[in-house]
Amino acid sequence: MNIKVKDLMSGRVVLARPHDTVEHVRGVLKRNRIHAIPVVDADGAPAGMVSTADLAEDLKPGTPVSGVMTEKVYVVPQYEDVAIAARMMRNHRIHHLVVTHEKQVVGILSSLDLLKLVEDHRFVMKGAPTTPSRKAGRRTGESTS
């Protein structure tokens, strides 16, 4: 498979800043019909990730998103093979990866984006079963004695 992360990622990324309030981020998620948003620092580098699960609990009004975001951000370069991204998601049990280019956020890749490969049949099964080339039983030309 030679498909790169850039081929599947969502390039239109909505970003949050650590000082944004949870109310603001909830509204952004709802308006854009998305489930996760990268939090970036002043330089635009990934600083965290916040998802609808992080915002599910009752939080005080005005709480900064930095107080609820996941600080461990899993990133993948935009020119990496999607197989690497899929393995990262599976191994870390996550549904979103931040896509970067030169340490800047350029996209986001979700597990739903990876399902496009299955939907479009753009994958090859490893070790697919093969049908035997000849029938089972005696081979022709062999003696039975």
GINOR-V419880 format. One record per pair of residues at least 6 apart in sequence whose C-alpha atoms are under 7 Angstrom apart, sorted by the first residue. I is the first residue (numbers start at 1). J is the second residue. Records with the same first field share a line. If there is no record, write none. Layout:
BEGIN
I->J  J
END
This chain:
BEGIN
1->123
2->81
3->81  82
4->79  80  81  82
5->78  79  80  81  82
6->78  79
8->113
9->107  108  109  113
10->107  108  109
11->106  107  108
12->107
13->107  108
14->37
15->37  38  39  40
16->37  38  39  40
17->39  40  41
18->39  64  65  66
19->64  65  66
20->64  65
21->62  63  64  65
22->62  63  64  65
29->35
35->51  52
36->49  50  51  52
37->49  50  51
38->46  48  49  50  98
39->46  47  48  49
40->46  47  48
41->47
44->104  105
45->103  104  105
46->73  105
47->71
48->69  70  71  72  73
49->69  70  71  73
50->69  70
54->68  69
74->97  98
75->97  98  99  100
76->85  97  98  99  100
77->99  100  101
78->99  100  101
89->95
95->110  111
96->108  109  110  111
97->108  109  110
98->105  107  108  109
99->105  106  107  108  109
100->106  107
117->123
END
